[in-house]
Amino acid sequence: MPAKSKAQQKAAGAALSAKRGETKVSDLEGPARDMYDSMSEDQLEDFASSDRKSKPEHDSNS
């Protein structure tokens, strides 16, 4: 399932970076921390890799 907004995609990218050991888990905040705790690396990769051009900055439905 791709990200619904740029903000969601950025949070997934930050969580993915922590899952891979590229950044510290303690640096994650808010949605990125929640995603890190609840999603697999494959799921995060799917969210983070979606196209950004057609996405709103924030998802108005959440």
Predicted model as a PDB file, atoms N, CA, C, CB and O in Angstrom, pLDDT in the B-factor column:
MODEL        1                                                                  
ATOM      1  N   MET A   1       0.852  -1.163   0.000  1.00 65.00           N  
ATOM      2  CA  MET A   1       0.000   0.000   0.000  1.00 65.00           C  
ATOM      3  C   MET A   1       0.907   1.238   0.000  1.00 65.00           C  
ATOM      4  CB  MET A   1      -0.975  -0.009   1.230  1.00 65.00           C  
ATOM      5  O   MET A   1       1.722   1.400   0.908  1.00 65.00           O  
ATOM      6  N   PRO A   2       0.779   2.094  -0.985  1.00 72.00           N  
ATOM      7  CA  PRO A   2       1.623   3.290  -1.026  1.00 72.00           C  
ATOM      8  C   PRO A   2       1.162   4.346  -0.019  1.00 72.00           C  
ATOM      9  CB  PRO A   2       1.623   3.882  -2.435  1.00 72.00           C  
ATOM     10  O   PRO A   2       0.030   4.321   0.464  1.00 72.00           O  
ATOM     11  N   ALA A   3       2.063   5.261   0.279  1.00 77.00           N  
ATOM     12  CA  ALA A   3       1.747   6.361   1.186  1.00 77.00           C  
ATOM     13  C   ALA A   3       0.668   7.240   0.577  1.00 77.00           C  
ATOM     14  CB  ALA A   3       3.005   7.193   1.500  1.00 77.00           C  
ATOM     15  O   ALA A   3       0.569   7.354  -0.645  1.00 77.00           O  
ATOM     16  N   LYS A   4      -0.145   7.866   1.430  1.00 80.00           N  
ATOM     17  CA  LYS A   4      -1.231   8.732   0.965  1.00 80.00           C  
ATOM     18  C   LYS A   4      -0.826  10.201   0.936  1.00 80.00           C  
ATOM     19  CB  LYS A   4      -2.449   8.558   1.851  1.00 80.00           C  
ATOM     20  O   LYS A   4      -1.520  11.014   0.325  1.00 80.00           O  
ATOM     21  N   SER A   5       0.278  10.557   1.580  1.00 83.00           N  
ATOM     22  CA  SER A   5       0.717  11.950   1.602  1.00 83.00           C  
ATOM     23  C   SER A   5       2.242  11.996   1.664  1.00 83.00           C  
ATOM     24  CB  SER A   5       0.093  12.714   2.807  1.00 83.00           C  
ATOM     25  O   SER A   5       2.901  10.999   1.963  1.00 83.00           O  
ATOM     26  N   LYS A   6       2.784  13.177   1.374  1.00 83.00           N  
ATOM     27  CA  LYS A   6       4.231  13.358   1.453  1.00 83.00           C  
ATOM     28  C   LYS A   6       4.713  13.200   2.886  1.00 83.00           C  
ATOM     29  CB  LYS A   6       4.633  14.732   0.907  1.00 83.00           C  
ATOM     30  O   LYS A   6       5.783  12.641   3.125  1.00 83.00           O  
ATOM     31  N   ALA A   7       3.933  13.688   3.838  1.00 86.00           N  
ATOM     32  CA  ALA A   7       4.311  13.578   5.246  1.00 86.00           C  
ATOM     33  C   ALA A   7       4.391  12.113   5.675  1.00 86.00           C  
ATOM     34  CB  ALA A   7       3.308  14.337   6.131  1.00 86.00           C  
ATOM     35  O   ALA A   7       5.312  11.726   6.395  1.00 86.00           O  
ATOM     36  N   GLN A   8       3.433  11.301   5.237  1.00 87.00           N  
ATOM     37  CA  GLN A   8       3.431   9.878   5.557  1.00 87.00           C  
ATOM     38  C   GLN A   8       4.631   9.193   4.907  1.00 87.00           C  
ATOM     39  CB  GLN A   8       2.115   9.217   5.096  1.00 87.00           C  
ATOM     40  O   GLN A   8       5.253   8.314   5.504  1.00 87.00           O  
ATOM     41  N   GLN A   9       4.949   9.599   3.687  1.00 88.00           N  
ATOM     42  CA  GLN A   9       6.081   9.015   2.984  1.00 88.00           C  
ATOM     43  C   GLN A   9       7.400   9.370   3.685  1.00 88.00           C  
ATOM     44  CB  GLN A   9       6.105   9.495   1.523  1.00 88.00           C  
ATOM     45  O   GLN A   9       8.285   8.523   3.803  1.00 88.00           O  
ATOM     46  N   LYS A  10       7.527  10.592   4.140  1.00 90.00           N  
ATOM     47  CA  LYS A  10       8.735  11.012   4.848  1.00 90.00           C  
ATOM     48  C   LYS A  10       8.894  10.246   6.168  1.00 90.00           C  
ATOM     49  CB  LYS A  10       8.695  12.528   5.116  1.00 90.00           C  
ATOM     50  O   LYS A  10      10.001   9.840   6.524  1.00 90.00           O  
ATOM     51  N   ALA A  11       7.799  10.054   6.879  1.00 93.00           N  
ATOM     52  CA  ALA A  11       7.839   9.310   8.138  1.00 93.00           C  
ATOM     53  C   ALA A  11       8.254   7.867   7.885  1.00 93.00           C  
ATOM     54  CB  ALA A  11       6.469   9.357   8.843  1.00 93.00           C  
ATOM     55  O   ALA A  11       9.030   7.298   8.653  1.00 93.00           O  
ATOM     56  N   ALA A  12       7.742   7.276   6.814  1.00 93.00           N  
ATOM     57  CA  ALA A  12       8.108   5.903   6.470  1.00 93.00           C  
ATOM     58  C   ALA A  12       9.584   5.822   6.115  1.00 93.00           C  
ATOM     59  CB  ALA A  12       7.250   5.387   5.302  1.00 93.00           C  
ATOM     60  O   ALA A  12      10.254   4.854   6.478  1.00 93.00           O  
ATOM     61  N   GLY A  13      10.095   6.813   5.418  1.00 93.00           N  
ATOM     62  CA  GLY A  13      11.516   6.840   5.071  1.00 93.00           C  
ATOM     63  C   GLY A  13      12.397   6.926   6.301  1.00 93.00           C  
ATOM     64  O   GLY A  13      13.429   6.259   6.377  1.00 93.00           O  
ATOM     65  N   ALA A  14      12.000   7.741   7.263  1.00 95.00           N  
ATOM     66  CA  ALA A  14      12.760   7.858   8.505  1.00 95.00           C  
ATOM     67  C   ALA A  14      12.733   6.542   9.285  1.00 95.00           C  
ATOM     68  CB  ALA A  14      12.202   9.001   9.371  1.00 95.00           C  
ATOM     69  O   ALA A  14      13.757   6.112   9.817  1.00 95.00           O  
ATOM     70  N   ALA A  15      11.569   5.911   9.352  1.00 96.00           N  
ATOM     71  CA  ALA A  15      11.443   4.629  10.060  1.00 96.00           C  
ATOM     72  C   ALA A  15      12.249   3.544   9.352  1.00 96.00           C  
ATOM     73  CB  ALA A  15       9.960   4.208  10.164  1.00 96.00           C  
ATOM     74  O   ALA A  15      12.871   2.705  10.005  1.00 96.00           O  
ATOM     75  N   LEU A  16      12.240   3.556   8.030  1.00 95.00           N  
ATOM     76  CA  LEU A  16      13.007   2.576   7.264  1.00 95.00           C  
ATOM     77  C   LEU A  16      14.503   2.751   7.514  1.00 95.00           C  
ATOM     78  CB  LEU A  16      12.698   2.704   5.760  1.00 95.00           C  
ATOM     79  O   LEU A  16      15.228   1.766   7.660  1.00 95.00           O  
ATOM     80  N   SER A  17      14.957   3.971   7.563  1.00 96.00           N  
ATOM     81  CA  SER A  17      16.359   4.256   7.838  1.00 96.00           C  
ATOM     82  C   SER A  17      16.777   3.695   9.204  1.00 96.00           C  
ATOM     83  CB  SER A  17      16.613   5.771   7.783  1.00 96.00           C  
ATOM     84  O   SER A  17      17.868   3.145   9.349  1.00 96.00           O  
ATOM     85  N   ALA A  18      15.906   3.840  10.192  1.00 97.00           N  
ATOM     86  CA  ALA A  18      16.189   3.299  11.519  1.00 97.00           C  
ATOM     87  C   ALA A  18      16.163   1.771  11.512  1.00 97.00           C  
ATOM     88  CB  ALA A  18      15.180   3.836  12.537  1.00 97.00           C  
ATOM     89  O   ALA A  18      16.995   1.135  12.159  1.00 97.00           O  
ATOM     90  N   LYS A  19      15.207   1.175  10.779  1.00 96.00           N  
ATOM     91  CA  LYS A  19      15.140  -0.297  10.692  1.00 96.00           C  
ATOM     92  C   LYS A  19      16.427  -0.859  10.110  1.00 96.00           C  
ATOM     93  CB  LYS A  19      13.937  -0.740   9.831  1.00 96.00           C  
ATOM     94  O   LYS A  19      16.882  -1.931  10.508  1.00 96.00           O  
ATOM     95  N   ARG A  20      17.013  -0.125   9.163  1.00 95.00           N  
ATOM     96  CA  ARG A  20      18.239  -0.572   8.497  1.00 95.00           C  
ATOM     97  C   ARG A  20      19.491  -0.244   9.301  1.00 95.00           C  
ATOM     98  CB  ARG A  20      18.341   0.057   7.124  1.00 95.00           C  
ATOM     99  O   ARG A  20      20.591  -0.640   8.916  1.00 95.00           O  
ATOM    100  N   GLY A  21      19.337   0.470  10.407  1.00 96.00           N  
ATOM    101  CA  GLY A  21      20.471   0.817  11.246  1.00 96.00           C  
ATOM    102  C   GLY A  21      21.243   2.027  10.760  1.00 96.00           C  
ATOM    103  O   GLY A  21      22.355   2.279  11.224  1.00 96.00           O  
ATOM    104  N   GLU A  22      20.671   2.781   9.832  1.00 96.00           N  
ATOM    105  CA  GLU A  22      21.342   3.953   9.276  1.00 96.00           C  
ATOM    106  C   GLU A  22      21.182   5.182  10.171  1.00 96.00           C  
ATOM    107  CB  GLU A  22      20.800   4.254   7.885  1.00 96.00           C  
ATOM    108  O   GLU A  22      22.019   6.083  10.147  1.00 96.00           O  
ATOM    109  N   THR A  23      20.112   5.216  10.957  1.00 95.00           N  
ATOM    110  CA  THR A  23      19.891   6.297  11.916  1.00 95.00           C  
ATOM    111  C   THR A  23      19.480   5.675  13.248  1.00 95.00           C  
ATOM    112  CB  THR A  23      18.801   7.306  11.401  1.00 95.00           C  
ATOM    113  O   THR A  23      19.132   4.496  13.315  1.00 95.00           O  
ATOM    114  N   LYS A  24      19.525   6.474  14.293  1.00 96.00           N  
ATOM    115  CA  LYS A  24      19.175   5.980  15.625  1.00 96.00           C  
ATOM    116  C   LYS A  24      17.660   5.935  15.806  1.00 96.00           C  
ATOM    117  CB  LYS A  24      19.812   6.862  16.712  1.00 96.00           C  
ATOM    118  O   LYS A  24      16.950   6.852  15.394  1.00 96.00           O  
ATOM    119  N   VAL A  25      17.180   4.875  16.417  1.00 96.00           N  
ATOM    120  CA  VAL A  25      15.754   4.741  16.716  1.00 96.00           C  
ATOM    121  C   VAL A  25      15.332   5.858  17.666  1.00 96.00           C  
ATOM    122  CB  VAL A  25      15.441   3.345  17.332  1.00 96.00           C  
ATOM    123  O   VAL A  25      14.209   6.354  17.579  1.00 96.00           O  
ATOM    124  N   SER A  26      16.205   6.249  18.555  1.00 96.00           N  
ATOM    125  CA  SER A  26      15.874   7.304  19.524  1.00 96.00           C  
ATOM    126  C   SER A  26      15.649   8.662  18.853  1.00 96.00           C  
ATOM    127  CB  SER A  26      16.986   7.426  20.560  1.00 96.00           C  
ATOM    128  O   SER A  26      15.073   9.559  19.469  1.00 96.00           O  
ATOM    129  N   ASP A  27      16.089   8.825  17.611  1.00 95.00           N  
ATOM    130  CA  ASP A  27      15.870  10.072  16.870  1.00 95.00           C  
ATOM    131  C   ASP A  27      14.472  10.147  16.264  1.00 95.00           C  
ATOM    132  CB  ASP A  27      16.909  10.211  15.770  1.00 95.00           C  
ATOM    133  O   ASP A  27      14.039  11.222  15.847  1.00 95.00           O  
ATOM    134  N   LEU A  28      13.764   9.028  16.212  1.00 96.00           N  
ATOM    135  CA  LEU A  28      12.429   9.009  15.611  1.00 96.00           C  
ATOM    136  C   LEU A  28      11.404   9.630  16.545  1.00 96.00           C  
ATOM    137  CB  LEU A  28      12.019   7.576  15.259  1.00 96.00           C  
ATOM    138  O   LEU A  28      11.466   9.462  17.763  1.00 96.00           O  
ATOM    139  N   GLU A  29      10.453  10.355  15.948  1.00 95.00           N  
ATOM    140  CA  GLU A  29       9.377  10.974  16.725  1.00 95.00           C  
ATOM    141  C   GLU A  29       8.039  10.727  16.050  1.00 95.00           C  
ATOM    142  CB  GLU A  29       9.621  12.487  16.893  1.00 95.00           C  
ATOM    143  O   GLU A  29       7.978  10.505  14.841  1.00 95.00           O  
ATOM    144  N   GLY A  30       6.976  10.766  16.824  1.00 94.00           N  
ATOM    145  CA  GLY A  30       5.607  10.705  16.309  1.00 94.00           C  
ATOM    146  C   GLY A  30       5.322   9.543  15.370  1.00 94.00           C  
ATOM    147  O   GLY A  30       5.591   8.387  15.698  1.00 94.00           O  
ATOM    148  N   PRO A  31       4.774   9.859  14.196  1.00 93.00           N  
ATOM    149  CA  PRO A  31       4.364   8.815  13.252  1.00 93.00           C  
ATOM    150  C   PRO A  31       5.530   7.916  12.805  1.00 93.00           C  
ATOM    151  CB  PRO A  31       3.724   9.456  12.035  1.00 93.00           C  
ATOM    152  O   PRO A  31       5.343   6.720  12.580  1.00 93.00           O  
ATOM    153  N   ALA A  32       6.717   8.493  12.680  1.00 95.00           N  
ATOM    154  CA  ALA A  32       7.864   7.683  12.262  1.00 95.00           C  
ATOM    155  C   ALA A  32       8.157   6.604  13.301  1.00 95.00           C  
ATOM    156  CB  ALA A  32       9.110   8.571  12.044  1.00 95.00           C  
ATOM    157  O   ALA A  32       8.469   5.467  12.944  1.00 95.00           O  
ATOM    158  N   ARG A  33       8.058   6.953  14.581  1.00 96.00           N  
ATOM    159  CA  ARG A  33       8.296   5.977  15.656  1.00 96.00           C  
ATOM    160  C   ARG A  33       7.207   4.905  15.651  1.00 96.00           C  
ATOM    161  CB  ARG A  33       8.344   6.684  17.037  1.00 96.00           C  
ATOM    162  O   ARG A  33       7.494   3.719  15.821  1.00 96.00           O  
ATOM    163  N   ASP A  34       5.964   5.326  15.455  1.00 95.00           N  
ATOM    164  CA  ASP A  34       4.853   4.370  15.395  1.00 95.00           C  
ATOM    165  C   ASP A  34       5.039   3.399  14.230  1.00 95.00           C  
ATOM    166  CB  ASP A  34       3.507   5.112  15.258  1.00 95.00           C  
ATOM    167  O   ASP A  34       4.819   2.197  14.375  1.00 95.00           O  
ATOM    168  N   MET A  35       5.439   3.923  13.088  1.00 95.00           N  
ATOM    169  CA  MET A  35       5.667   3.069  11.913  1.00 95.00           C  
ATOM    170  C   MET A  35       6.818   2.100  12.170  1.00 95.00           C  
ATOM    171  CB  MET A  35       5.966   3.931  10.662  1.00 95.00           C  
ATOM    172  O   MET A  35       6.741   0.929  11.798  1.00 95.00           O  
ATOM    173  N   TYR A  36       7.871   2.581  12.796  1.00 97.00           N  
ATOM    174  CA  TYR A  36       9.018   1.727  13.108  1.00 97.00           C  
ATOM    175  C   TYR A  36       8.582   0.538  13.970  1.00 97.00           C  
ATOM    176  CB  TYR A  36      10.117   2.540  13.831  1.00 97.00           C  
ATOM    177  O   TYR A  36       8.995  -0.599  13.741  1.00 97.00           O  
ATOM    178  N   ASP A  37       7.746   0.825  14.954  1.00 96.00           N  
ATOM    179  CA  ASP A  37       7.304  -0.215  15.890  1.00 96.00           C  
ATOM    180  C   ASP A  37       6.311  -1.193  15.281  1.00 96.00           C  
ATOM    181  CB  ASP A  37       6.685   0.422  17.101  1.00 96.00           C  
ATOM    182  O   ASP A  37       6.270  -2.354  15.689  1.00 96.00           O  
ATOM    183  N   SER A  38       5.509  -0.753  14.311  1.00 96.00           N  
ATOM    184  CA  SER A  38       4.392  -1.590  13.860  1.00 96.00           C  
ATOM    185  C   SER A  38       4.522  -2.154  12.443  1.00 96.00           C  
ATOM    186  CB  SER A  38       3.145  -0.804  13.940  1.00 96.00           C  
ATOM    187  O   SER A  38       3.691  -2.964  12.034  1.00 96.00           O  
ATOM    188  N   MET A  39       5.544  -1.744  11.687  1.00 95.00           N  
ATOM    189  CA  MET A  39       5.634  -2.176  10.294  1.00 95.00           C  
ATOM    190  C   MET A  39       6.948  -2.894  10.019  1.00 95.00           C  
ATOM    191  CB  MET A  39       5.489  -0.980   9.359  1.00 95.00           C  
ATOM    192  O   MET A  39       7.964  -2.636  10.665  1.00 95.00           O  
ATOM    193  N   SER A  40       6.906  -3.802   9.046  1.00 95.00           N  
ATOM    194  CA  SER A  40       8.109  -4.519   8.647  1.00 95.00           C  
ATOM    195  C   SER A  40       8.939  -3.648   7.710  1.00 95.00           C  
ATOM    196  CB  SER A  40       7.750  -5.862   7.969  1.00 95.00           C  
ATOM    197  O   SER A  40       8.454  -2.635   7.205  1.00 95.00           O  
ATOM    198  N   GLU A  41      10.170  -4.035   7.484  1.00 95.00           N  
ATOM    199  CA  GLU A  41      11.035  -3.299   6.562  1.00 95.00           C  
ATOM    200  C   GLU A  41      10.441  -3.272   5.153  1.00 95.00           C  
ATOM    201  CB  GLU A  41      12.438  -3.924   6.532  1.00 95.00           C  
ATOM    202  O   GLU A  41      10.519  -2.253   4.467  1.00 95.00           O  
ATOM    203  N   ASP A  42       9.855  -4.378   4.724  1.00 94.00           N  
ATOM    204  CA  ASP A  42       9.228  -4.435   3.398  1.00 94.00           C  
ATOM    205  C   ASP A  42       8.057  -3.461   3.287  1.00 94.00           C  
ATOM    206  CB  ASP A  42       8.750  -5.859   3.099  1.00 94.00           C  
ATOM    207  O   ASP A  42       7.905  -2.782   2.272  1.00 94.00           O  
ATOM    208  N   GLN A  43       7.230  -3.395   4.332  1.00 93.00           N  
ATOM    209  CA  GLN A  43       6.092  -2.472   4.324  1.00 93.00           C  
ATOM    210  C   GLN A  43       6.573  -1.023   4.286  1.00 93.00           C  
ATOM    211  CB  GLN A  43       5.201  -2.703   5.560  1.00 93.00           C  
ATOM    212  O   GLN A  43       6.023  -0.204   3.549  1.00 93.00           O  
ATOM    213  N   LEU A  44       7.582  -0.713   5.065  1.00 94.00           N  
ATOM    214  CA  LEU A  44       8.128   0.643   5.089  1.00 94.00           C  
ATOM    215  C   LEU A  44       8.731   1.017   3.746  1.00 94.00           C  
ATOM    216  CB  LEU A  44       9.180   0.774   6.186  1.00 94.00           C  
ATOM    217  O   LEU A  44       8.586   2.148   3.281  1.00 94.00           O  
ATOM    218  N   GLU A  45       9.401   0.067   3.133  1.00 92.00           N  
ATOM    219  CA  GLU A  45       9.988   0.317   1.818  1.00 92.00           C  
ATOM    220  C   GLU A  45       8.905   0.630   0.790  1.00 92.00           C  
ATOM    221  CB  GLU A  45      10.818  -0.893   1.361  1.00 92.00           C  
ATOM    222  O   GLU A  45       9.080   1.509  -0.054  1.00 92.00           O  
ATOM    223  N   ASP A  46       7.797  -0.084   0.861  1.00 89.00           N  
ATOM    224  CA  ASP A  46       6.677   0.155  -0.047  1.00 89.00           C  
ATOM    225  C   ASP A  46       6.118   1.569   0.142  1.00 89.00           C  
ATOM    226  CB  ASP A  46       5.569  -0.892   0.179  1.00 89.00           C  
ATOM    227  O   ASP A  46       5.856   2.272  -0.834  1.00 89.00           O  
ATOM    228  N   PHE A  47       5.941   1.974   1.379  1.00 86.00           N  
ATOM    229  CA  PHE A  47       5.429   3.324   1.675  1.00 86.00           C  
ATOM    230  C   PHE A  47       6.413   4.398   1.217  1.00 86.00           C  
ATOM    231  CB  PHE A  47       5.152   3.477   3.184  1.00 86.00           C  
ATOM    232  O   PHE A  47       6.016   5.383   0.594  1.00 86.00           O  
ATOM    233  N   ALA A  48       7.686   4.210   1.524  1.00 85.00           N  
ATOM    234  CA  ALA A  48       8.690   5.234   1.257  1.00 85.00           C  
ATOM    235  C   ALA A  48       9.014   5.379  -0.221  1.00 85.00           C  
ATOM    236  CB  ALA A  48       9.945   4.923   2.013  1.00 85.00           C  
ATOM    237  O   ALA A  48       9.476   6.440  -0.644  1.00 85.00           O  
ATOM    238  N   SER A  49       8.787   4.355  -1.008  1.00 84.00           N  
ATOM    239  CA  SER A  49       9.213   4.386  -2.408  1.00 84.00           C  
ATOM    240  C   SER A  49       8.133   4.841  -3.378  1.00 84.00           C  
ATOM    241  CB  SER A  49       9.686   3.036  -2.811  1.00 84.00           C  
ATOM    242  O   SER A  49       8.394   4.909  -4.579  1.00 84.00           O  
ATOM    243  N   SER A  50       6.956   5.149  -2.917  1.00 71.00           N  
ATOM    244  CA  SER A  50       5.881   5.559  -3.824  1.00 71.00           C  
ATOM    245  C   SER A  50       6.165   6.927  -4.443  1.00 71.00           C  
ATOM    246  CB  SER A  50       4.542   5.590  -3.079  1.00 71.00           C  
ATOM    247  O   SER A  50       6.928   7.716  -3.886  1.00 71.00           O  
ATOM    248  N   ASP A  51       5.558   7.204  -5.580  1.00 69.00           N  
ATOM    249  CA  ASP A  51       5.739   8.459  -6.301  1.00 69.00           C  
ATOM    250  C   ASP A  51       5.227   9.635  -5.475  1.00 69.00           C  
ATOM    251  CB  ASP A  51       5.020   8.409  -7.654  1.00 69.00           C  
ATOM    252  O   ASP A  51       4.157   9.539  -4.874  1.00 69.00           O  
ATOM    253  N   ARG A  52       5.968  10.741  -5.432  1.00 62.00           N  
ATOM    254  CA  ARG A  52       5.601  11.894  -4.597  1.00 62.00           C  
ATOM    255  C   ARG A  52       4.865  12.983  -5.358  1.00 62.00           C  
ATOM    256  CB  ARG A  52       6.832  12.481  -3.972  1.00 62.00           C  
ATOM    257  O   ARG A  52       4.199  13.814  -4.741  1.00 62.00           O  
ATOM    258  N   LYS A  53       4.964  13.001  -6.652  1.00 62.00           N  
ATOM    259  CA  LYS A  53       4.432  14.115  -7.444  1.00 62.00           C  
ATOM    260  C   LYS A  53       2.941  14.364  -7.226  1.00 62.00           C  
ATOM    261  CB  LYS A  53       4.680  13.856  -8.903  1.00 62.00           C  
ATOM    262  O   LYS A  53       2.527  15.519  -7.121  1.00 62.00           O  
ATOM    263  N   SER A  54       2.151  13.344  -7.156  1.00 60.00           N  
ATOM    264  CA  SER A  54       0.699  13.520  -7.086  1.00 60.00           C  
ATOM    265  C   SER A  54       0.152  13.519  -5.656  1.00 60.00           C  
ATOM    266  CB  SER A  54       0.024  12.433  -7.876  1.00 60.00           C  
ATOM    267  O   SER A  54      -1.065  13.525  -5.470  1.00 60.00           O  
ATOM    268  N   LYS A  55       1.011  13.512  -4.660  1.00 57.00           N  
ATOM    269  CA  LYS A  55       0.558  13.420  -3.277  1.00 57.00           C  
ATOM    270  C   LYS A  55       0.409  14.798  -2.631  1.00 57.00           C  
ATOM    271  CB  LYS A  55       1.526  12.572  -2.468  1.00 57.00           C  
ATOM    272  O   LYS A  55       1.205  15.701  -2.891  1.00 57.00           O  
ATOM    273  N   PRO A  56      -0.606  14.954  -1.794  1.00 55.00           N  
ATOM    274  CA  PRO A  56      -0.720  16.201  -1.021  1.00 55.00           C  
ATOM    275  C   PRO A  56       0.339  16.208   0.080  1.00 55.00           C  
ATOM    276  CB  PRO A  56      -2.153  16.357  -0.407  1.00 55.00           C  
ATOM    277  O   PRO A  56       0.904  15.166   0.411  1.00 55.00           O  
ATOM    278  N   GLU A  57       0.601  17.374   0.637  1.00 58.00           N  
ATOM    279  CA  GLU A  57       1.592  17.466   1.716  1.00 58.00           C  
ATOM    280  C   GLU A  57       1.144  16.642   2.930  1.00 58.00           C  
ATOM    281  CB  GLU A  57       1.815  18.946   2.125  1.00 58.00           C  
ATOM    282  O   GLU A  57       1.959  15.967   3.559  1.00 58.00           O  
ATOM    283  N   HIS A  58      -0.151  16.701   3.256  1.00 58.00           N  
ATOM    284  CA  HIS A  58      -0.728  15.926   4.365  1.00 58.00           C  
ATOM    285  C   HIS A  58      -2.018  15.276   3.902  1.00 58.00           C  
ATOM    286  CB  HIS A  58      -0.987  16.827   5.610  1.00 58.00           C  
ATOM    287  O   HIS A  58      -2.721  15.815   3.047  1.00 58.00           O  
ATOM    288  N   ASP A  59      -2.330  14.112   4.470  1.00 60.00           N  
ATOM    289  CA  ASP A  59      -3.571  13.422   4.140  1.00 60.00           C  
ATOM    290  C   ASP A  59      -4.713  14.053   4.938  1.00 60.00           C  
ATOM    291  CB  ASP A  59      -3.460  11.894   4.437  1.00 60.00           C  
ATOM    292  O   ASP A  59      -4.710  14.015   6.168  1.00 60.00           O  
ATOM    293  N   SER A  60      -5.674  14.624   4.244  1.00 57.00           N  
ATOM    294  CA  SER A  60      -6.772  15.318   4.927  1.00 57.00           C  
ATOM    295  C   SER A  60      -7.784  14.371   5.558  1.00 57.00           C  
ATOM    296  CB  SER A  60      -7.479  16.224   3.958  1.00 57.00           C  
ATOM    297  O   SER A  60      -8.673  14.813   6.286  1.00 57.00           O  
ATOM    298  N   ASN A  61      -7.662  13.075   5.287  1.00 60.00           N  
ATOM    299  CA  ASN A  61      -8.615  12.104   5.829  1.00 60.00           C  
ATOM    300  C   ASN A  61      -8.193  11.515   7.155  1.00 60.00           C  
ATOM    301  CB  ASN A  61      -8.821  11.001   4.854  1.00 60.00           C  
ATOM    302  O   ASN A  61      -8.939  10.729   7.739  1.00 60.00           O  
ATOM    303  N   SER A  62      -7.030  11.866   7.645  1.00 50.00           N  
ATOM    304  CA  SER A  62      -6.581  11.267   8.911  1.00 50.00           C  
ATOM    305  C   SER A  62      -6.469  12.250  10.018  1.00 50.00           C  
ATOM    306  CB  SER A  62      -5.273  10.601   8.736  1.00 50.00           C  
ATOM    307  O   SER A  62      -6.104  11.884  11.135  1.00 50.00           O  
TER     308      SER A  62                                                      
ENDMDL                                                                          
END                                                                             
